[in-house]
Amino acid sequence: MRLKSYYHGETGFQYNGAAVVNSALEKRDPALKNITEELHNLGLVFDIDGCSLFWFQIDDDQTCDFYHRFNEVEVVFESEWFEAQKARIRGMAGTMYYDACAEIARSVVLKDQSRPISYSLPTKVA
């Protein structure tokens, strides 16, 4: 998500009935760290409208499409999909591992990186 602060994400998710399971995963998960690095190589900018990129793993009943429509959401995927991708490349090392992560990143369609975020707290969706 694109946010001015991590805390805005947690508040927004809670407001819409989602529980934050993990955050800042790119700091602890080597695959996500490499995928994020490759997304930056592919054009993902570090900052838009003063909003940085924050990774969250959440638990709720919404679909990826529900979240993808929000301007603040940069990338969204199911945890199960991500775990399957990691299982597929588990055991690889070095360049082979990084290349596999880069391949995963290339499957992600980036949003327009010149869009304004027009940051505001999300409204509750019924």
C-alpha positions in Angstrom: 0.0 0.0 0.0 1.0 3.6 -0.5 0.7 5.4 2.8 2.3 8.3 4.7 2.7 6.0 7.7 2.3 2.3 8.5 -0.3 3.1 11.1 -2.7 4.5 8.5 -2.8 1.1 6.9 -3.6 -0.8 10.1 -6.3 1.7 10.9 -7.8 1.5 7.5 -7.8 -2.3 7.4 -9.4 -2.5 10.9 -12.0 0.1 9.8 -13.0 -2.2 7.0 -13.1 -5.4 9.1 -9.7 -6.8 8.2 -7.1 -8.0 10.7 -3.4 -7.3 10.0 -1.5 -10.6 10.4 1.9 -9.3 9.4 3.5 -6.1 8.2 6.9 -5.1 6.8 7.3 -8.6 5.5 9.8 -7.5 2.9 12.3 -7.1 5.8 11.9 -10.7 7.0 11.0 -12.6 3.8 13.8 -13.0 1.3 11.5 -13.8 -1.6 9.4 -10.7 -1.0 12.5 -8.6 -0.6 13.8 -9.8 -4.0 10.4 -9.4 -5.6 10.2 -5.9 -4.3 13.7 -5.1 -5.6 12.8 -6.4 -9.0 9.5 -4.4 -9.0 11.6 -1.3 -8.4 13.8 -2.3 -11.4 10.6 -2.6 -13.4 9.5 0.9 -12.6 7.8 0.8 -9.2 8.8 4.1 -7.6 9.8 4.4 -4.0 7.5 7.4 -3.2 4.3 8.8 -4.7 2.7 12.0 -3.3 4.8 11.5 -0.1 3.4 8.0 0.3 5.8 5.2 0.7 5.3 1.5 0.0 4.2 -0.7 2.9 3.5 -4.5 2.7 0.7 -6.0 4.8 -0.6 -9.5 5.1 -4.2 -9.3 6.2 -7.0 -11.7 7.1 -10.5 -11.0 5.8 -13.2 -12.3 3.4 -12.5 -9.8 0.6 -11.1 -10.7 -2.8 -7.9 -9.3 -4.3 -10.1 -7.4 -6.8 -11.8 -5.6 -3.9 -8.5 -4.2 -2.7 -6.9 -3.6 -6.1 -9.5 -1.0 -7.0 -8.2 1.3 -4.2 -5.7 3.9 -5.4 -3.5 3.4 -2.4 -3.1 -0.3 -3.1 -0.1 -0.9 -5.3 0.0 -4.7 -5.5 -2.3 -7.4 -4.1 -2.2 -11.1 -4.1 -3.5 -14.1 -2.0 -1.2 -15.4 0.7 -1.8 -18.9 -0.6 -0.6 -17.9 -4.1 2.6 -16.3 -2.6 3.3 -19.4 -0.4 2.9 -21.6 -3.5 5.4 -19.4 -5.4 7.9 -19.6 -2.5 7.5 -23.4 -2.3 8.2 -23.6 -6.1 11.5 -21.8 -5.7 12.5 -23.2 -2.3 15.9 -25.0 -2.5 17.2 -22.6 -5.2 20.2 -20.4 -4.2 22.1 -17.4 -5.4 21.4 -16.1 -8.9 19.0 -18.9 -9.6 16.8 -17.8 -6.6 17.0 -14.1 -7.5 16.0 -14.9 -11.1 13.1 -16.9 -9.9 11.9 -14.0 -7.7 12.4 -11.6 -10.7 10.2 -13.9 -12.8 7.5 -13.7 -10.1 7.8 -9.9 -10.1 7.5 -9.7 -13.9 4.0 -11.3 -13.6 2.8 -8.3 -11.6 1.1 -5.5 -13.4 2.1 -2.2 -12.0 -0.3 0.7 -11.6 0.5 4.1 -13.2 3.4 5.3 -11.1 2.7 9.0 -12.0 -0.8 8.9 -10.5 -1.6 11.1 -7.5 -2.5 9.1 -4.4 -5.0 11.7 -3.0 -4.4 10.2 0.4 -7.4 9.9 2.7 -8.6 7.3 5.1 -10.7 4.7 3.3 -14.5 4.7 3.6 -16.2 1.6 4.9 -17.6 -0.5 2.0 -20.8 -2.4 2.7 
